[in-house]
Amino acid sequence: MQIESIVLYHRDGERVHEVPFQMGAVNVITGVSDTGKSAVLEIIDYCLGSSTHGVYRGDELESIGWYGLRLMVDGTPVFVARERPPLGQASSDRATFIIGAGEIPPASAIKQTTNIGSVIQQLGSLLGMGENEQAPPEGSTRAAVTATLRHATSYTFQRQRLVADPKYLFDGQEDNFKELHIRDTLPYFLGAVDQDALAQRRQLRTRRAELKAAEARLADVDNETQATAQRALALLADAREHQLVERISEVPPEHLRRALAEAVEHVPATAPALTGDAERIAALQDRKADGATELGELRAHRRAYVNRQRLARDLASESSEHRARLASLGLFPGNTGTGNGAECPLCGGTDHAHDPGPAQLRAELERASEQAAASVAVEPELQADIDALDVNIANLQGALDQTDREIQELVQRSAVARRTRGRLEQQAYVRGRITGFLEEHPPLNEGQRALLVTEAETARGRVEALEEALSADTTRTRTENALAYIGSDMTEMAKALRLSYAVDGVRLDPVSLTVVGRTPAGPVWLNRDIGSGKNWVGYHVVTLLALHKYFSNHRRPVPRLLILDQPTQAFFPKTKQDAPDRSLSDMKDEDQVQVGRIFDLIKRTVDELQGRLQVIIMDHAQLDTDWFAKAVGPHNWRGPGRGLVPTDWY
């Protein structure tokens, strides 16, 4: 984003005045004080969404009703205007925003069409600022911040009070709240944070939920397996105690089911021979055991039929959906069962150049219909089988109940049975418990567990990949990498300006937001160790030029614009710093040379970027060079009637 011109609209709603600028070049506005030079920066900042109106009050500026900017944003002409606030108000929200405005809109077109918040958002979008969210450092209690155009302007404006201030480098940094935002959003503007980081954070929340669910399913299986193994061990101990098994040694977990099955089938060899009622009781116990086994088999068959029935229903549903998709919305013209098959069922045309053809689509529809019908047809048969099994199960359960009653009657009637009842009943009880346990807990499906393990590992890998991409360490490493390149350019520029501590290298500290120089004795800091106005101005210029070079080369969403207000003021003698008629000759010779170096560095950097950076400088100094005269152009505001606002406006 660069500025084609500032457009001023008179309060009378008729007069318009334009202040043009060269894009992709150095522009210098020179002249004495009180000609509106500093107001240029404030007008641009106000039109780009500043929350306050910083333009000073004066007769000439009071004649303005609206400020406008003609912008070029990535090849797209844009016009934005904002109402000058009425007297007593800090700002106005009323704005005009036009995309594609190649000419200056007439005064009659300047009215509120939007608000300044929308202007900020739309300009940010045109710059390439997508939806984003910059998280503060880990452990911080402050909320995440969304980088906007207003954060990008921290690298655009250098007011007169800032350009030579050793404490602060960036516009707004003196405000603690804004300083935190500069620090939090710097990695974003350097490209150290992925453009789609916000989407990745949302995806990370989803992936973490998926991982938690997968781990819970796997834990449920493992916990159930462990609990089942504990119950199996307890039942095996009971079987040993009641002489249903003879094995004394430990049984491996994978052989527990086999050992329990043997306990159900095993009749101890030491069982006493029984006669009369006792013998009948033993026979009934055997019948009961056989019946329990048969009952378990019937229940297993029923579960198999229920599963087949569910699969048939699912197949019918999917086949119906497939058929519905093919036949939906009347895509098949006419009657699909008639015709010669030459018309396309989608468009009715006869061009068969592209597959699939009409016949294929109709065949697919018929196949889906047949599948759905077959699945629906088989379901009643399965239900009939299930109903038959239910009858058999109920009959067998009734027979088992009858056997129990017969046993009870014999036990009550027989003294021998009473003496043997304890062991027989206990053995039968244990065998029944084991049989029920084996029915309720079928063998573990290792294939199913392996799928759950794979699912959990896949989910964990996705989470770890996203966490790595979004980690503070990754962002920090990328930021340091970007700042290393910027520091290299800063060092070369600082050497060209012959600034202090440039020999061993300088860099931008992303935490303190100041320049740090390297010396054998340790680091030195611009905001507390480095003195002289030469260094203060020089390092401001060097830092911003190096940043803009990086922003431009990496296509970062920052305006390709740098505005410097009075960068030479620190080089004038104190008696001349506030004088309205100061000139370059008022400086010492070495200061004049340094001012020349600064302007030459700005010119070389702009030329190197080949139109990708626009610099606007407001200053009293005037260099005696051809390029400087070209940079001044129409903006020599020296002499009567010259300035930002036409004299006939006030």
Secondary structure, DSSP 4 states (H G I P E B T S, - for coil): -EEEEEEEEETTSS-EEEEE--TTSEEEEEE-TTSSHHHHHHHHHHHTT-SS--PPP-HHHHTEEEEEEEEEETTEEEEEEEEPPPTT-S---EEEEEET--SPPPGGG-S-SEEHHHHHHHHHHHHT--S--BPPPTT--SPPB---HHHHGGGTEE-TTTTT-SS--STTTTSHHHHHHHHHHHHHHHT-S-TTHHHHHHHHHHHHHHHHHHHHHHHHHHHHHHHHHHHHHHHHHHHHHTTS----S---GGGHHHHHHHHHH---TTPPP--HHHHHHHHHHHHHHHHHHHHHHHHHHHHHHHHHHHHHHHHHHHHHHHHHHHHGGG-S-S-TTSS-S-S-TTT-----SSSSPHHHHHHHHHHHHHHHHHHHHHHHHHHHHHHHHHHHHHHHHHHHHHHHHHHHHHHHH-HHHHHHHHHHHHHHHHHHHHHHHHHHSPPP-HHHHHHHHHHHHHHHHHHHHHHHHH-HHHHHHHHHHHHHHHHHHHHHHHHHTT-TT-TT-EEEETTTTEEEE--TT--EETTTT--SHHHHHHHHHHHHHHHHHHHHHTT-SS-SEEEEE-TTGGGS-TTTTT-TT--GGGS-HHHHHHHHHHHHHHHHHHHHTTTS-EEEEEES----SHHHHHHHTT-EE-STT-SSS-GGG-
